[in-house]
Amino acid sequence: MGQEQLKKKRCMKILNLLLFPLMTVLLFGSIGCEKDAEYYRGAGGSDNSVPHNSAPFAFAGKSQFVWPPSGIVTLKGSYADYDDNVVEVKWTRVGGPGACIFENRNSASTKVSGLQAGTYRFEFTVTDKMNLSARDTVSVVVGEISTNPNGIIFKDLVWGAPLYKKVEIKNFLTSIPRGILFKIFIQRDNDPNWEEEPDKNSSTLPPNALYNYFIIAHAQDFFDEGSLYISCKGTDVSDTPNVMIVY
């Protein structure tokens, strides 16, 4: 074998020794990248071949008050869906003193009858065609007629935000006959007696009054139009008081 051939052979060996590590790095790097891409697709990464779908949003509406003798309420739910593929809405009673009758539980707006005195909780569920769903609940407080024929009692109410402690009774102005005199009483969990409460704007409001009431004729800030509010100046608002309206 000539010197020229030996020289070429040595050069090829050196070249192979240099190229082998480089090819190995490129080969395993390519496999690693493909596995990484597969991992990220499987973990929720971007893959145009898989259609994207977002869950809908559900809103069951604001809490409501039912004044006796009516035992009927209209639930008004609403929803939003970016993909516009909602296939079912459904109402379910998840709490309350007794059974009730849905006019159409698969409608966003439906009447519910047969309500008894007490507090009900209804759940509004929205489901899309990819079986993703959203839920929201609303409370419905049903009043009862007191021993006084013209008295209405709403039981187990909830105090509002800590910065402004109050209980609310909705639909007051539309449920009390116009021009009639009325009195407001409150009964705390730790006291069996009913305490008459003064009007907040009364000139005879005691300076040390623990409670007072006011009525909102027009909606303002955090107050609903037509609602009766009883505010508390105390610190203990962990109970669920009862309110009686006598007229």
C-alpha positions in Angstrom: 0.0 0.0 0.0 1.4 3.3 -1.1 2.2 6.2 1.2 -0.6 8.2 -0.4 -3.2 5.5 0.4 -2.0 5.2 4.0 -2.3 8.9 4.5 -5.9 8.9 3.2 -6.8 6.0 5.4 -5.5 7.7 8.5 -7.4 10.9 7.5 -10.7 8.9 7.2 -10.2 7.3 10.6 -9.6 10.7 12.2 -12.6 12.1 10.4 -14.8 9.2 11.6 -13.6 9.6 15.1 -14.6 13.3 15.0 -18.0 12.8 13.3 -19.2 9.9 15.4 -19.8 12.0 18.6 -21.3 14.8 16.6 -23.8 12.5 14.8 -24.7 10.8 18.1 -25.5 14.2 19.7 -27.6 15.2 16.7 -29.5 11.9 16.7 -30.4 11.8 20.4 -31.1 15.5 20.4 -33.6 15.0 17.6 -35.3 12.1 19.5 -35.4 14.2 22.7 -37.0 17.1 20.9 -39.6 14.9 19.4 -40.4 13.4 22.8 -40.5 16.9 24.4 -42.9 18.0 21.7 -45.0 14.9 22.3 -44.9 15.5 26.1 -46.1 19.1 25.8 -48.9 18.2 23.5 -50.0 15.5 25.9 -49.8 18.0 28.8 -52.1 20.5 27.2 -49.6 22.2 24.9 -50.5 23.8 21.6 -51.6 21.3 19.0 -53.7 22.5 16.1 -55.0 19.1 15.4 -56.9 19.1 18.8 -60.0 21.5 18.9 -59.9 23.9 21.9 -63.1 24.2 24.1 -63.7 26.4 27.1 -66.2 25.7 29.9 -69.3 27.9 30.0 -70.1 30.4 32.8 -73.4 30.2 34.8 -75.2 32.7 36.9 -78.3 31.7 38.9 -79.4 35.3 39.6 -79.9 37.3 42.8 -81.5 36.0 45.9 -85.3 36.4 46.1 -88.0 36.7 48.7 -91.5 35.2 48.3 -94.3 37.0 50.3 -97.1 34.8 51.5 -99.7 33.6 50.6 -97.8 33.1 47.3 -95.7 30.0 47.1 -94.4 30.7 43.6 -91.1 32.1 42.4 -89.6 32.7 39.0 -85.9 31.6 38.7 -83.9 33.6 36.1 -80.6 32.1 35.2 -78.2 33.2 32.6 -75.0 31.9 31.0 -72.1 32.7 28.7 -70.0 30.4 26.5 -67.1 31.5 24.3 -67.7 28.5 22.0 -71.4 28.9 21.8 -72.1 25.2 22.1 -74.2 24.9 25.2 -76.5 21.9 24.9 -78.3 21.8 28.3 -79.3 24.0 31.2 -80.9 22.5 34.3 -82.3 23.7 37.7 -82.1 21.5 40.8 -83.3 22.0 44.3 -80.3 21.5 46.6 -81.8 22.7 49.9 -85.1 23.7 51.4 -87.9 22.8 53.7 -89.8 20.6 51.2 -90.5 19.5 47.7 -91.4 21.9 44.9 -92.6 21.8 41.3 -90.6 23.1 38.4 -92.6 24.3 35.4 -89.5 23.5 33.2 -86.3 22.7 35.0 -84.5 22.7 31.6 -85.2 26.3 30.9 -83.0 29.3 32.0 -86.1 31.0 33.2 -88.7 28.9 35.0 -91.5 29.1 37.6 -91.3 27.0 40.7 -94.4 26.4 42.8 -95.4 24.6 45.9 -92.9 26.5 48.1 -93.2 26.2 51.8 -92.0 28.7 54.5 -88.2 28.7 54.8 -85.1 29.1 52.7 -84.5 27.2 49.5 -81.3 26.8 47.5 -81.5 26.2 43.8 -78.6 25.2 41.6 -78.3 26.2 38.0 -76.1 24.0 35.8 -75.0 24.7 32.2 -73.3 22.0 30.1 -71.7 22.2 26.7 -71.4 19.5 24.0 -67.9 18.6 25.2 -69.5 17.8 28.6 -67.9 20.7 30.4 -70.2 22.4 32.9 -70.6 25.3 35.2 -72.8 25.7 38.3 -74.2 28.5 40.4 -76.7 28.7 43.3 -79.3 31.1 44.4 -81.3 31.3 47.6 -85.1 31.9 47.8 -86.5 33.0 51.2 -90.3 32.2 51.6 -92.1 34.1 54.3 -94.9 32.8 56.6 -98.0 34.4 58.1 -97.5 35.1 61.8 -100.1 34.7 64.6 -101.0 38.3 63.8 -103.2 38.0 60.6 -101.3 41.0 59.1 -97.9 39.9 60.1 -95.2 38.3 57.8 -92.2 36.5 59.2 -89.0 35.8 57.3 -86.8 33.4 59.2 -83.1 32.6 59.3 -81.8 35.6 57.4 -78.1 36.3 56.9 -76.2 39.4 57.9 -74.5 41.3 55.1 -70.9 42.4 54.7 -68.8 42.9 57.8 -68.2 46.6 57.0 -71.9 47.2 57.0 -73.9 44.7 59.1 -77.4 44.4 57.8 -80.2 42.0 56.8 -82.2 42.6 53.7 -85.8 41.8 52.8 -86.4 42.3 49.1 -89.7 43.5 47.4 -90.8 45.4 50.5 -92.2 48.4 48.7 -94.1 46.3 46.2 -95.5 43.9 48.8 -96.7 46.2 51.5 -100.0 48.1 50.7 -99.3 51.7 50.0 -100.0 54.3 52.7 -100.5 51.6 55.4 -98.7 51.8 58.8 -96.3 49.0 59.7 -93.9 48.0 62.4 -90.6 46.1 62.1 -89.5 43.6 64.7 -86.3 41.5 64.9 -85.6 38.3 66.8 -82.0 37.1 67.4 -81.1 33.5 67.9 -80.0 34.0 71.5 -83.3 35.9 72.4 -86.8 34.4 72.2 -88.4 37.9 72.3 -89.3 40.1 69.4 -87.8 43.6 69.6 -89.4 46.5 67.7 -87.0 48.5 65.7 -87.1 52.3 65.0 -86.9 54.0 61.7 -83.4 55.3 61.0 -84.8 58.7 60.1 -87.1 58.9 63.1 -86.8 61.9 65.3 -87.3 59.6 68.3 -84.4 57.3 67.4 -82.6 56.5 70.7 -78.9 57.5 70.6 -77.9 54.0 71.9 -80.2 52.0 69.6 -78.5 48.8 68.6 -80.7 48.3 65.5 -82.6 50.5 63.0 -84.3 50.0 59.7 -84.5 52.0 56.5 -86.1 51.4 53.1 -84.5 52.1 49.7 -86.9 53.7 47.2 -84.3 53.9 44.5 -81.3 51.7 43.9 -78.0 53.2 45.3 -74.5 51.8 45.5 -74.8 48.6 47.5 -78.6 48.8 48.1 -81.4 47.3 46.0 -84.5 49.3 45.0 -87.6 48.5 47.1 -85.7 46.6 49.8 -86.0 46.9 53.6 -82.7 46.8 55.5 -82.2 46.4 59.2 -78.7 47.5 60.3 -76.9 46.4 63.4 -74.3 48.4 65.3 -73.2 45.5 67.4 -70.3 43.1 66.6 -72.0 39.7 67.1 -73.6 38.9 63.7 -72.8 35.2 63.5 -76.5 34.2 64.0 -79.4 34.0 61.5 -82.1 36.4 62.8 -85.8 36.4 62.1 -87.7 39.5 60.9 -91.4 40.2 61.4 -93.4 42.9 59.5 -96.7 43.8 61.1 -99.2 46.1 59.3 
